[in-house]
Amino acid sequence: MRIGLLALLAMFAAGCGAVKEKEKVQAPQTYLEAKIATDAELIELVNDTYADIESIAVARFDVEFTGGSLEDGYFEKYRKASGYLVAKRPDSIFVNILNPLTKSSVLTMASSDRIFQIWIPSKNQYVTGPSEIEREVENPVYNARPSHFIQGILMEKVDLGNTGLNYYIAEDDSGAFRFYVLVVLERDSGSSKLQLRRKIWIERSSLQIRRQQYFRDSRVESDISYGPSVLIGNRLIPTTVRIERPLDRYSINFEIKTESVTLNRELRPGVFTVPKPPGAEVIRVEDENVEADN
């Protein structure tokens, strides 16, 4: 019986071998064109080609805002609008979002010297407070902060001189692209424990940054995706920037008209403030409290 079973298995194997076909798989062109870079070259790409910008002015962009989350059970997409912005290191930004038909302001926001200001004309509300204050409220629009946009618009350098930071290079792929992943770890103050702070994905065929994440207490704070970049001077500027803030329950997508971009220009004093309009309701965000006055 055993000999007969072995013979049957041998015949089955031989039969399968007779009809076996090799399936040809075409590797994506981006796989075939994946470049090799050293750690030092990847750091140089981030620091010198993307992050070595003192200020940026975008005279025209299109923007879409989406609020809500799966946990909330809804997503609310706001109408696509246009706008312009100016940002300067380390923490200054001005953003004006316009009605696509009337070109009047829908939302104006600014942040500088650790203070943010947001003017919402439709509600006649002026919101202000410390930039670092993070408050989770029912309407995700009120969770948006100008400082959130700086991470996406002005790439942060990898500070090799900071002894509290460590980094390593990993590899990843998405099925169509291969990536180097620059992982930045930060040492807790007063301890030897390292926490994940940041990840940067560099697509290997183009050697362009396509994604970065910031982490807070091991959770994703910002998930930023980039479209292809164009060279302006000797700096690379992404054509699209999508910023997702899962803890704040909103995302915002910028489509940058790169022909309208100016780098490192002289900026007039006061550009990073939004004056309080007369008669506006003032909402002051202070610690865990919200105060309103007129």
N, C-alpha and C positions, 0 to 999 in steps of 0.2 A: 504493500500500500504506500509506504513512504517513498519507494523508488518511483512509483507511478505519479505521485504528487509532484515530486521534483521534476520529472519529465514534463508534466503539464505546465508547471511554472516556467520551465526553460522554453517551451514552445510559445507560451504567451509573451515572454520577454522578446523572443526572436521576432514574433509577429508585430509587436509594438515597434520594434526597431525598424521594421521594414516600412512602416507608414509614418514614422516620426519626421516632423519637419521643423526646421529652425525658423523662428520668426525674427525677421530683421527689425531692429528698432533704430529709428533715426534720432540721434542725440540732438537736442536743441542747439541752434547755432551759438547761443550764448554760452553753452557748456563748452563747445569746441574753442571758443574765443576767450575763455576764462584766463585772466592774467595771474601771474605770481608776483606777490609783493612781500617785502620784509616788514617786520613790526615797525621799524623806523620809518619806512616809506608810507605806511598807513597812517601813522601819527602825523607825519608831515602833510599828508593829503588833508586830514581834518583841520589841523592847526593853521596851515599856510594857504590852502586853496579855498576852504570854506569859511573858517572862523576868523581869519585875519581881516576883518572889516570893522571899522570904528563906527560907521553909521550907514544907514540905508534909507533912501527915499523911494517909495513906489507911488508914482503919480496915478496909476490905474490898476485896479484888480477887481475881479468878480469874487463874490463871497456867498456861501450858503451856510446857514446855521441850523443844526438839528438838536432838539432837546428831548430828554426822556431816555429810557433804557428798557431792557427786557424785564428788569426787576420792577420798574414802574408799570409795565404793561402797556406802554405806548411810546411812539416816536412822533414828534411834532416837527415838521420841516417848514422852515420859514422861506418866504419867497427869495429867489436869487436877487442879489443886489450888487451894486458896484461901490467903489470907494477908493480912498488913498490912505497912505500911512507913512510915518517917519519913525525910525527907531535908532537909538544910540546906546552904546554900552556905557555903564553896565546894566542899567535897569530902566531906561527911559523909552517911552513909546507913546505915539499919538495915532489914533485910528479914527477915521470918519467914514461911516457907512451911509450911502445915499440911496434914496428912492430912485429906482431905475427910470421912472417916468418923469417925475418932477425935479429930480436932482437935489431935493432938499434932504437935510440930515435925518436919518432914521435912528441912528445911534452914534454918539461921539464919546470916545473914551481916551483917557490918558493916564500915564503912571510915571512918576519921577520922585526921587528922594523918598522912596518907600511909601508914598501916598498915591492912591488911585482916585480917579474921578470919572463918573459915567453920567452922561446926560441923555435921557430918554424923552424926546419931545412929545411923542404921542400920549405919554402919561404925565407930562409936565413934572418929571421926577429927576432929581440930581442926587446921585449916590456917591458917597465918598468915605474913605477910611484907609487904614494901613494896608499896604499891598500884601503883606504876609498873612493877613486874616483870611482863613478859609472857613466859610459857613455854608452848610448845606440847607438850602431852602427849597420850597415846593416848586417854584418856577426856576428851571435851570438857567434862564437868562440872567438871573441875579447871582448865579455862581460864577459867571464869566469874569475874568480879571484881565486887564491889559497885560500884566506880567506873564500870564499863561502864554500869550502869543510870542513873547520875546524868545522863548526856548525854540520855537519853530522858525522864526524869521531871522534871528541872529544866532547862528550856530555857536555853541560854547566850545572853547578850546579844551583839550585834555591837558591839564596842568601837571606837567612832569616834575615841576619843582615843589609840588605839594606832597610832603612826606606822609600825609594821611590818606593818599590815594594809591591804589595798586591797579594794575590792569593786566589782561592777557588777551590773546587772539584765539578765537574759535572759528569753526567753519560751519556753514549751513547751506541748504538749498531749498528751493520752493517748487521743484519740478521743472521749472523753466529757466531759473537763474541760479547761479552759485554765488555765495556771499562769504566774505570775511566778516566776522562779528567781533568788534572791539568791545570788550566787557570791562567796565570801570567799577572798582570796588572802593568803598570809603570806610576808613577805620572809625569806630565809635570813639568819641572823646572820652578819655579816662579809662579805656579798656583796649584789649588787643583784638576784639571781635571785628570782623569785616562784614559790611552789608553791601548788597547790590545797589548801586546808585544809577548806573546808566549803561545802555547797550546801543551800539551804532552798527548798522548793517551797511556794508560797502559791496555793491554789485561788482563782480570780478571782470566781466567783459568790458565794461565802461570805466571801471574804477570811480564810480560815483556813489555818493551816499543816497540810499533809498529809504532808510527808516532809522529812527532812534526812539528809545524809550527811556523815561525817567521813572525811578522807583521811590516810594516812600513806605517805610516799614514793610518792605518785601512785596508791596502791592504796586501795580502799574499806576503811576500818577499821570503821566503824559505818554501817549503813543502817537508818534509823529511820522507820517509817511510823506515821501517826496517823489515828484515826477522827475523826468529827465532834467538835467541842469544845462544851462548855457553859459558860455564864457563871456564875462564882462570885464574888460581889462585882463587881468590875470587871476580873477576870482570866479568861482563857479556859483551860479545862482539858480535854485530850483524853479521850474516853471509852475509847479503846484505844491502846496503845503497843506496837508490835512492834519489837524490837531484833534485828537480824541482825548477827552478827560473823563475816564470812566467813573472816578470817585465824585466828580462834579456833575455827571449825567448830561454831558453835552459834547458835541463835536462841531468843528468849524472848518470849512474847506476854502482855501484861498487859491484862486487861479491868477497868477501874477503875469501881467503884461510886461515881459522882460525888457521890451524896448523903452518902457517908461521908467526904468530903474536907474537911479544915480547913487553912486557910492562915495562915501567920505566927503560930502560937501559941507560947507560951513552952514550952520543952522542958526536961525535967529533966536534971541532970548525969548523965553516964554512959550516956545512951541509945544512943550510937553505939559501944558495945563489946559483945562477946560473951565473957563469962567462960569460961575453960577448965573444962569439967566434970571432976570428980575421976576419975582413971584413964583419961582419954582419950589415945589415941595422938596426939602432937603432930607435925605435919609443918610444918617451917619452910622456906619458899621464900626462898632467898637467892641473888641473882644467877643463875648457871646451875646451882646445886647445890640439891638437896633433901635436908634432913636430917630424920630422924625420931627422936623420943625419947618417953619416957613421963613 
